[in-house]
Amino acid sequence: MFVVGMGLLVFWPISGPAAWRQYDMNWQPLALTEAENWCAGNIGINNGFKKNSKEIADCIERSTLDNEQPSVSRSLAWACTGIVDGGYRGSIIKCKNLINKSELWLIVSGGFTSAWDDTRPRPVVTNQDLLEDEWDRENRANSDEDIEEEEEIKEPE
């Protein structure tokens, strides 16, 4: 009985729903699901990306968007969809480019971060496969960074 109890104690946190959670170097949880990103983007664009926003937590709780499956490859598109839906006048592509060039990421509780280090680097599609996400796997070769690098290499004709 004691061994089984210890086994549950050791393995339960590892297999829990947030085992995939990623953080910046200040231990702020990154938005990685559709609901987290859309809510953080949609509310953030209207409140100046205020940190620790109860509105975002309420939005995530009420949302019908997926809040179980994380995806690095889709996170910025989800965030920018929320930002555009919230009133940003640019396109989703322009939004993604701005976030990427600034090396930002939205935070679950509101706001964004650019605090990265060697232990907790900014997520990129090429080194992620959260929960064996088929979309992440299929899109590694087509990440925005790879496309930007290809565009820079091309010489004008």
C-alpha positions as CSV (number, residue, x, y, z in Angstrom):
1,M,0.0,0.0,0.0
2,F,2.8,2.4,0.9
3,V,4.6,1.7,-2.4
4,V,1.4,2.4,-4.4
5,G,0.8,5.6,-2.5
6,M,4.3,6.8,-3.2
7,G,3.9,5.9,-6.9
8,L,0.8,8.1,-7.1
9,L,2.6,10.8,-5.3
10,V,5.5,10.7,-7.7
11,F,3.7,10.2,-10.9
12,W,0.5,12.2,-10.5
13,P,2.1,15.7,-11.0
14,I,4.0,14.5,-14.0
15,S,1.0,13.2,-15.8
16,G,-1.4,16.0,-14.8
17,P,-3.0,18.4,-17.4
18,A,-0.3,21.1,-17.0
19,A,2.7,18.8,-17.3
20,W,3.4,20.6,-20.7
21,R,3.4,24.1,-19.1
22,Q,6.3,26.3,-20.1
23,Y,7.6,29.4,-18.3
24,D,9.8,32.4,-19.1
25,M,12.9,33.0,-17.0
26,N,10.8,34.7,-14.3
27,W,8.6,31.7,-13.9
28,Q,5.6,33.4,-15.6
29,P,3.4,30.7,-17.3
30,L,3.3,31.1,-21.1
31,A,0.0,31.1,-23.0
32,L,0.0,27.9,-25.1
33,T,-3.6,26.8,-25.6
34,E,-6.1,28.3,-28.0
35,A,-8.2,29.7,-25.1
36,E,-5.2,31.1,-23.2
37,N,-3.8,32.9,-26.3
38,W,-7.1,34.2,-27.7
39,C,-8.2,35.6,-24.3
40,A,-4.8,37.1,-23.4
41,G,-4.7,38.7,-26.9
42,N,-8.3,39.9,-27.0
43,I,-8.4,41.4,-23.5
44,G,-4.7,42.5,-23.6
45,I,-5.2,44.7,-26.7
46,N,-8.0,46.5,-24.8
47,N,-6.3,46.9,-21.4
48,G,-2.8,47.7,-22.5
49,F,-1.6,44.1,-21.9
50,K,-2.0,44.6,-18.1
51,K,-0.5,41.8,-16.1
52,N,-2.5,39.6,-13.6
53,S,-5.8,40.4,-15.2
54,K,-8.8,38.7,-13.7
55,E,-10.6,39.3,-16.9
56,I,-8.3,36.9,-18.7
57,A,-8.8,34.1,-16.2
58,D,-12.6,34.6,-16.4
59,C,-12.4,34.6,-20.3
60,I,-10.4,31.3,-20.3
61,E,-12.9,29.7,-17.8
62,R,-15.9,30.8,-19.9
63,S,-14.3,30.1,-23.3
64,T,-15.5,27.3,-25.6
65,L,-12.1,27.3,-27.3
66,D,-9.7,24.4,-26.6
67,N,-7.8,24.8,-23.3
68,E,-6.4,21.3,-23.2
69,Q,-4.1,20.9,-26.2
70,P,-1.0,23.2,-26.2
71,S,0.6,24.1,-29.5
72,V,3.7,26.3,-30.0
73,S,3.2,26.4,-33.8
74,R,-0.4,27.8,-33.4
75,S,0.0,30.0,-30.3
76,L,0.9,33.2,-32.1
77,A,-1.9,32.8,-34.6
78,W,-4.4,32.2,-31.8
79,A,-3.1,35.2,-29.8
80,C,-3.1,37.4,-32.9
81,T,-6.7,36.3,-33.8
82,G,-7.7,37.5,-30.3
83,I,-5.8,40.7,-30.8
84,V,-7.4,41.4,-34.2
85,D,-10.9,40.4,-32.8
86,G,-10.2,42.9,-30.0
87,G,-9.7,45.8,-32.3
88,Y,-6.2,45.7,-33.6
89,R,-6.3,47.2,-37.1
90,G,-3.4,45.2,-38.6
91,S,-3.5,41.7,-40.0
92,I,-2.8,38.5,-38.1
93,I,0.4,38.1,-40.2
94,K,1.6,41.6,-39.2
95,C,0.7,40.9,-35.6
96,K,2.7,37.6,-35.6
97,N,5.7,39.3,-37.3
98,L,5.7,42.1,-34.6
99,I,5.6,39.5,-31.8
100,N,8.3,37.4,-33.4
101,K,10.6,40.2,-34.1
102,S,10.3,41.5,-30.6
103,E,10.8,38.0,-29.2
104,L,7.7,38.3,-27.1
105,W,5.2,35.7,-25.8
106,L,1.8,36.2,-24.1
107,I,1.4,35.2,-20.5
108,V,-1.5,33.2,-19.2
109,S,-2.4,35.8,-16.6
110,G,-2.0,38.8,-18.9
111,G,0.7,40.9,-20.5
112,F,3.6,39.5,-22.3
113,T,7.2,38.6,-21.7
114,S,10.6,38.9,-23.4
115,A,12.5,37.4,-20.4
116,W,14.4,34.4,-21.9
117,D,17.6,32.6,-20.8
118,D,19.4,29.4,-21.7
119,T,17.3,27.4,-19.2
120,R,14.0,28.8,-20.4
121,P,14.3,30.0,-24.0
122,R,11.5,31.4,-26.0
123,P,9.5,28.6,-27.5
124,V,10.1,27.9,-31.2
125,V,8.4,25.4,-33.4
126,T,11.6,23.6,-34.3
127,N,12.3,22.4,-30.8
128,Q,8.8,21.6,-29.6
129,D,6.4,18.7,-29.7
130,L,4.0,19.3,-26.8
131,L,1.9,16.2,-26.2
132,E,3.0,14.9,-29.6
133,D,1.0,17.6,-31.4
134,E,0.7,16.4,-35.0
135,W,0.3,20.0,-36.2
136,D,3.5,21.1,-34.4
137,R,5.3,18.1,-36.0
138,E,4.0,18.8,-39.5
139,N,4.8,22.5,-39.4
140,R,8.3,22.4,-38.0
141,A,9.8,22.9,-41.5
142,N,7.3,25.7,-42.2
143,S,7.9,27.9,-39.1
144,D,7.8,31.6,-39.5
145,E,11.5,31.8,-38.6
146,D,12.4,29.4,-41.4
147,I,10.3,31.4,-43.9
148,E,11.9,34.7,-42.9
149,E,15.3,33.2,-43.2
150,E,14.5,31.9,-46.7
151,E,13.2,35.4,-47.7
152,E,16.4,37.0,-46.5
153,I,18.5,34.6,-48.5
154,K,16.7,35.1,-51.8
155,E,18.3,37.7,-54.0
156,P,16.2,40.0,-56.1
157,E,16.0,39.1,-59.8
